[in-house]
């Protein structure tokens, strides 16, 4: 019963987000009744179009970060990658040190305006939590367990597949959760690089001091981030062995 109840907030938020996108004019009128808008006609681009652009950036950059981040994290914990770990971790951490806006400002002059620059910046920004959590998760697996696996004749690859990765899954999924939620919010700034998305409304609203436009963009982003966080939390609980 508790498991079924845990999905109720997710369903409610999905319905709320869907209502915002489908009935965007009504959503805009509600905000307009509370705040004065300098653009009564609203956004020229429909809200659902901006939302799909936002989702495209988040999905592509997150998948890239997950695949590359897990692969790199696992490599750094192997006997082959151990010597590269200090330098590569510093390099990955450097991407997180820069604010997302500064990262965009560095990437755009190289690749130009548009979705390519946004994807590269989001990929770099989302990489650190995944790589870090993979490394920490693998290294926290008890040495005695690893030695027992090797004593049973397992190769290094078999030890990773059957022992280390399953035991580190909680940390790995935690890194993916953090990375994805960061990406959803950071993608809002991609509008400044001409990549579109819900950030178009936020950026235009900030430029013109229009609260209606700001909220039209920021509320769906916030709701989306909460939905994804809650879904990934349920996935993590489902996949991770707790021993209970």
Secondary structure, 3 states (H helix, E strand, C coil): CHHHHCCHHHHHHHHHHHHHHHCHHHHHHHHHHHCCCCCCCCCCCCHHHHHHHHHHHHHHHHHHHHHHHHHHHHHHCCCCCHHHHHHHHHHHHHHHHCCHHHHHHHHHHHHCCCHHHHHHHHHHHHHHHHHHHHHHHHHCCCHHHHHHHHHCCCCHHHHHHHHHHHHHHHHHHHHHHHHHHHHHHHHHHHHHHCCCCCHHHHHHHHHHCCHHHHHHHHHHHHHHHHHHHHHHHHHHHHHCCCCC
